[in-house]
Amino acid sequence: MNRISSLLIATIWAAQACQAPPAELVTLQGPAQGTSYLIQYYGTGAQAWQAELDSLFEVVNFALSTYQPGSLINQFNEKDSLLTDNEHFAEMIRQSRAIYQLTGGSFDPTVMPLVRAWGFGPEGGAWTGALSPDSLRALVGMEGVLEDVQGQQHLYHKTRPGVQLDFNAIAQGYTVDLIAGWLKAKGIENFLLELGGEALAHGVHPSGRPWTLSIEQPDDLVGISEEMVLLELTDEAVATSGNNKKFYEKDGIRYTHTIDPATGAPVVHSLISCTVLGPTCATADAMATAFMVMGTRKAMAWLNQHDETGLKALFVESVAPGRFELIASPGMEARMKPR
């Protein structure tokens, strides 16, 4: 188990080519889903494709964003049921249910009533104490969302009033996977794309080397080494979940946005962030959240028991005030190299 005294968070860095690239470097970038995206590849067609890319973001937001009024997920949350033929909503239900079962409920998009109660929903705020975590936990669990197929449409209904969905821990990774498929359909086989810190690399850099991901410390924490490591990626995705940025303090207590479905409250352990490598970005995104719920020890045990998934992870632990360690899961250490 590798330990490095440093707090690291994923940012994209593309390796420089040793020779002139065979075509023009195309960069697509801009705002999306409350954050920003960056796509890099060698080829042509960027201007003609920008409108298509913007449309893809709009389609995903309409299906999955709790921040967009009238979205399908908000319609489901506000009503008793939802009848739709939307493929993205159906795919999010399918993937979420699979990862929910795989993680024993550590990843659970029905945690939304708790997310809202603790002040991390679209409305913001802080814990009011109006409802107890125990009463809200009765609304949590993917068993609370039933699905009936009716021809080309799917009927989603709730087993209990008040059940709500939150895809924020998987939708961004899912969007990255969609963009990757869109690029491949355009005949682009070698590219690097990033959306809000979630990334996917396909093929190789024009130099023939893998695309390279730089892991570095965030700007908002002090007393930590600036040491950096690099991860080489080919046909892999990476996602990071952490508690160092989204939190609030009340009465001297820090409440983080990662909610444990089992306790109904924000997690309380020393894990600061987790970066996951996986075959798809949706999987990496959801598993990073699941591991944040589990904590490092349980997450490492889970990885050892589920070697067939091929998942690898980096865990950033707080070991003392101002001291942090990076713990690499089996298989991850071999992917890391000093810069």
C-alpha positions in Angstrom: 0.0 0.0 0.0 1.6 3.2 -1.2 1.5 6.3 1.0 2.6 9.7 -0.1 2.4 12.8 2.2 0.4 15.0 -0.1 -3.2 16.1 -0.9 -4.0 15.5 -4.5 -6.9 16.4 -6.7 -7.3 15.5 -10.4 -6.7 18.1 -13.1 -6.1 17.4 -16.8 -2.6 17.7 -18.3 -1.8 16.5 -21.8 1.7 15.2 -22.5 3.6 17.2 -25.0 4.5 15.4 -28.3 8.0 14.7 -29.1 7.3 15.5 -32.8 4.9 17.6 -34.8 1.3 16.3 -34.6 -0.2 14.9 -37.7 -3.1 17.4 -37.7 -4.3 20.5 -36.1 -4.9 20.5 -32.3 -8.6 21.0 -31.8 -9.9 22.3 -28.5 -13.5 22.6 -27.6 -14.3 24.2 -24.3 -17.0 26.2 -22.5 -19.5 26.3 -19.6 -21.7 23.3 -19.0 -23.7 21.7 -16.1 -22.6 24.5 -13.7 -19.0 23.9 -14.4 -16.8 23.8 -17.6 -15.6 21.3 -20.1 -12.5 20.8 -22.2 -12.0 18.4 -25.2 -8.7 18.0 -27.0 -8.0 15.9 -30.1 -6.1 16.2 -33.4 -8.3 16.7 -36.5 -10.8 19.2 -37.9 -14.4 20.1 -37.6 -14.6 22.0 -34.2 -16.7 24.9 -35.3 -19.3 22.7 -37.1 -19.7 20.4 -34.1 -20.0 23.0 -31.4 -23.8 23.3 -31.8 -24.2 19.5 -31.6 -22.2 19.4 -28.4 -24.2 22.2 -26.8 -27.4 20.3 -27.8 -26.1 17.2 -26.1 -25.6 19.1 -22.8 -29.1 20.5 -23.1 -30.6 17.0 -23.6 -28.8 15.6 -20.6 -29.8 18.6 -18.4 -33.5 18.2 -19.3 -33.4 14.6 -18.2 -31.1 14.6 -15.2 -30.5 18.1 -13.7 -32.3 19.0 -10.4 -31.2 22.6 -11.1 -33.3 22.9 -14.3 -36.9 23.6 -13.7 -39.2 21.2 -15.4 -36.5 18.5 -15.9 -37.6 14.9 -15.9 -35.9 14.2 -12.6 -37.7 17.2 -11.0 -41.0 16.0 -12.5 -40.5 12.7 -10.8 -39.5 14.3 -7.5 -42.5 16.5 -7.5 -45.1 13.9 -8.5 -46.0 10.3 -7.6 -44.8 8.9 -10.9 -43.3 9.7 -14.3 -44.1 8.2 -17.7 -41.4 8.9 -20.3 -39.5 7.4 -23.2 -36.4 9.3 -22.4 -33.3 7.1 -22.9 -31.0 9.1 -20.6 -33.4 8.9 -17.6 -33.9 5.2 -18.2 -30.1 4.6 -18.4 -29.4 6.5 -15.2 -32.0 4.4 -13.4 -30.4 1.2 -14.8 -26.8 2.2 -13.9 -27.7 3.6 -10.6 -29.6 0.5 -9.5 -26.7 -1.7 -10.6 -24.1 0.3 -8.6 -26.5 0.6 -5.7 -26.6 -3.2 -5.5 -22.9 -3.6 -6.1 -22.0 -1.3 -3.2 -24.6 -2.5 -0.8 -26.3 0.9 -0.9 -23.3 3.1 -0.3 -24.1 4.7 -3.6 -27.8 5.6 -3.6 -29.5 8.3 -5.7 -32.6 8.2 -3.6 -30.7 10.0 -0.8 -32.1 13.3 -2.1 -34.5 13.9 0.8 -31.5 13.8 3.2 -29.4 15.9 0.8 -32.0 18.6 0.9 -32.6 18.3 4.6 -28.9 18.8 5.3 -28.8 21.9 3.0 -27.0 20.5 0.0 -29.9 20.4 -2.4 -30.6 23.0 -5.1 -32.2 25.2 -2.5 -29.1 25.4 -0.3 -29.5 26.3 3.4 -28.5 24.2 6.4 -30.0 21.5 8.6 -33.2 22.8 10.2 -34.0 19.8 12.4 -37.6 19.9 11.2 -37.4 16.2 10.3 -35.2 13.6 11.9 -32.6 11.7 9.8 -34.4 8.5 10.9 -37.7 9.6 9.4 -36.1 10.7 6.2 -34.1 7.4 5.9 -37.5 5.6 5.5 -37.6 7.3 2.0 -34.1 6.1 1.0 -33.3 3.0 -1.0 -33.6 2.1 -4.7 -36.4 -0.3 -3.8 -38.5 2.8 -3.5 -38.4 3.4 -7.2 -40.4 0.8 -9.3 -40.3 0.6 -13.1 -42.9 -0.7 -15.5 -42.3 -1.0 -19.2 -45.3 0.1 -21.3 -44.3 -0.2 -25.0 -41.7 2.4 -25.8 -42.3 4.2 -22.5 -41.3 3.5 -18.9 -43.5 4.2 -15.9 -41.5 5.1 -12.8 -43.5 5.2 -9.6 -42.7 5.4 -5.9 -43.5 2.8 -3.2 -43.6 5.6 -0.7 -44.7 9.3 -1.0 -41.7 11.6 -0.7 -39.1 9.4 -2.5 -36.8 11.6 -4.6 -33.9 11.1 -6.9 -30.5 12.8 -7.1 -28.2 11.9 -10.0 -25.5 14.5 -9.2 -23.0 11.8 -8.1 -23.2 10.0 -11.5 -24.7 12.3 -14.1 -21.6 14.2 -14.8 -19.6 11.0 -15.4 -22.4 9.8 -17.6 -22.3 13.0 -19.6 -18.5 12.4 -20.2 -19.3 8.9 -21.5 -21.9 10.3 -23.9 -19.4 12.9 -25.2 -16.9 10.1 -25.7 -19.4 8.1 -27.8 -20.3 11.3 -29.8 -16.6 11.8 -30.6 -16.1 8.2 -31.7 -19.2 8.5 -33.9 -17.4 11.4 -35.6 -14.4 9.2 -36.3 -12.2 10.6 -33.5 -10.4 7.8 -31.9 -7.7 9.6 -29.9 -8.9 12.3 -27.5 -8.9 13.6 -24.0 -12.0 15.1 -22.5 -12.8 16.6 -19.1 -16.0 17.9 -17.5 -15.8 19.5 -14.1 -12.8 17.4 -13.0 -14.3 14.1 -14.4 -12.2 12.9 -17.4 -11.9 10.2 -20.0 -9.0 9.4 -22.3 -9.4 7.3 -25.5 -6.6 6.0 -27.7 -3.2 7.7 -27.4 -1.6 11.1 -27.7 -0.2 11.8 -31.2 3.3 11.2 -29.8 2.3 7.5 -29.3 2.3 7.8 -25.5 -0.7 7.5 -23.3 -2.6 10.6 -22.3 -1.4 11.9 -19.0 -3.4 13.0 -16.0 -1.8 15.3 -13.4 -2.8 14.9 -9.8 -2.1 17.9 -7.6 -3.1 19.6 -4.4 -6.0 22.0 -4.3 -5.4 25.7 -3.7 -7.7 26.0 -0.6 -5.7 23.9 1.8 -2.4 24.8 3.4 0.4 23.0 5.1 0.5 20.3 2.4 3.4 19.3 0.2 3.2 20.5 -3.4 4.5 17.1 -4.6 2.7 15.8 -7.7 2.2 12.5 -9.4 1.1 11.5 -12.9 -1.3 8.9 -14.1 -1.2 7.6 -17.7 -4.5 6.8 -19.2 -5.5 4.9 -22.3 -9.2 4.0 -22.8 -10.0 4.8 -19.2 -12.0 7.2 -17.2 -11.2 9.0 -13.9 -13.4 10.8 -11.4 -12.8 12.5 -8.0 -15.2 13.0 -5.1 -14.1 15.0 -2.1 -15.3 16.9 1.0 -12.8 19.7 1.1 -14.8 22.2 -0.9 -18.5 21.6 -0.4 -19.4 21.9 3.3 -20.6 24.4 5.9 -20.0 24.9 9.6 -22.7 25.4 12.2 -22.2 25.6 16.0 -18.6 24.7 15.5 -19.4 21.5 13.6 -18.4 20.9 9.9 -21.1 19.2 7.8 -19.9 17.8 4.4 -22.1 17.1 1.4 -21.4 13.4 1.3 -24.4 11.8 3.0 -24.3 8.3 4.4 -27.6 6.6 3.4 -27.2 4.2 6.3 -27.0 6.8 9.0 -29.0 9.6 7.4 -26.2 12.1 8.2 -23.0 13.5 6.6 -20.1 11.1 6.8 -17.7 11.5 9.7 -14.3 10.0 9.0 -10.8 11.0 7.9 -11.2 10.5 4.2 -10.9 13.8 2.4 -11.1 12.8 -1.3 -11.1 9.8 -3.5 -10.0 9.5 -7.2 -11.2 6.4 -9.1 -10.1 4.9 -12.4 -12.6 2.8 -14.2 -13.8 1.6 -17.6 -16.5 4.3 -17.8 -16.8 7.7 -16.3 -20.2 7.1 -14.9 -18.9 4.1 -13.0 -15.8 6.0 -11.7 -18.0 8.9 -10.7 -20.5 6.8 -8.7 -17.9 4.7 -7.1 -15.9 7.7 -6.0 -19.0 8.8 -4.1 -19.6 5.2 -2.7 -16.0 5.1 -1.4 -16.4 8.5 0.2 -19.3 7.0 2.1 -17.5 3.8 3.0 -14.3 5.5 4.2 -10.8 4.2 3.2 -10.7 1.0 5.2 -14.0 -0.3 4.0 -13.4 0.9 0.4 -10.0 -0.9 0.3 -11.7 -4.1 1.5 -14.4 -3.7 -1.1 -11.8 -3.3 -3.9 -9.9 -6.4 -2.7 -13.2 -8.4 -2.8 -14.2 -7.1 -6.2 -11.1 -7.4 -8.2 -13.1 -8.4 -11.2 -14.3 -4.8 -11.6 -10.8 -3.5 -12.5 -11.4 -0.4 -10.5 -8.4 1.4 -8.9 -8.5 4.2 -6.4 -6.5 6.9 -4.6 -7.6 7.9 -1.1 -6.5 11.1 0.5 -6.6 10.7 4.3 -6.3 13.4 7.0 -3.9 11.8 9.6 -3.3 14.9 11.8 -4.0 18.6 11.6 -2.2 19.8 8.5 -1.0 16.3 7.6 -2.5 14.3 4.8 -1.5 10.9 3.2 -2.4 9.4 -0.2 -3.2 5.7 -0.1 -3.1 3.7 -3.4 -5.3 0.7 -3.8 -3.8 -2.5 -5.4 -3.0 -1.8 -9.0 -3.0 2.0 -8.6 0.6 2.3 -7.4 1.9 0.8 -10.6 0.0 3.6 -12.5 1.6 6.4 -10.6 4.9 8.0 -11.3 6.6 11.1 -9.9 6.6 14.2 -12.1 
